[in-house]
Amino acid sequence: MAKRSSPKAASAGNDAKVHPLFPTRGGWDPLGEERRDQSYVRTVKPMSAGQALLMQAIEDHNLALALGPAGTGKTYLAISSAVTALEKGEVDRIILSRPAIEAGESLGYLPGDLNEKMAPFLRPLYDALSDRLGAKRLKAMMADGSIEIAPVGYMRGRTLNNAFIVIDEAQNCTYAQIKMLLTRLGWHSTMVLTGDPDQSDLLEGMSGLADIARRLEPVEGIAVVRLAETDIVRHPLVASMLTVL
């Protein structure tokens, strides 16, 4: 698969909306689907050197790992790259996966079908997709299969061709799970793993993300990007807190 060329900066007269990864005023609006649908983001630009490195790594490699603290834009940039690839026709579909590890609850105890059970765990992915596509278009693309969101456990046995795969919160996967996910990569596909090894919800020593990243870092054709506190684009207090917590 020929890799995508580097994104060019928008010209001064370009009216495409550029997303700076955080709003200049206001904040996240959980009921703002209509507002986001009317003003969805068309272009994303990096806000730090680390984010620029990550965007370029995703552009140049079929497999990239993005490691870093909360608020560094790992998930958003990965999903943004996936949407861009889909819109350019470079892939046929987007597949997003995330481990259902939150507060020790089991999916079986949550009401509804699989999609409803998974909704609380996948809300960050829905938010990023809605921001880039708009709520109505996102719903349509999920209905026709252009975008698929699946639990990690449902990825076993699959070969993912012509797809852009994002594995989010990979620090909550074991070594065996990440190895299984990595080997799903098929022809003409790109895969991005994101996670923060310091924020795993698994028991100590069970997360496989840090070990996998260390083993893959010297492998040619694979990019491992390590973001830092200087790449955080949330409230400045997030970076300050992470230095002491």
Secondary structure as UniProt FT lines:
FT   TURN            12..13
FT   STRAND          18..19
FT   TURN            30..31
FT   HELIX           33..38
FT   STRAND          43..44
FT   HELIX           49..60
FT   STRAND          63..67
FT   TURN            70..71
FT   HELIX           74..87
FT   TURN            88..89
FT   STRAND          93..98
FT   TURN            103..104
FT   HELIX           107..109
FT   HELIX           114..133
FT   HELIX           135..143
FT   TURN            144..145
FT   STRAND          147..151
FT   HELIX           152..154
FT   TURN            156..157
FT   STRAND          163..167
FT   HELIX           170..172
FT   HELIX           175..182
FT   TURN            183..184
FT   TURN            187..188
FT   STRAND          190..195
FT   HELIX           197..199
FT   TURN            204..205
FT   HELIX           209..216
FT   TURN            217..218
FT   TURN            220..221
FT   STRAND          222..226
FT   HELIX           229..231
FT   HELIX           236..242
FT   TURN            243..244
//
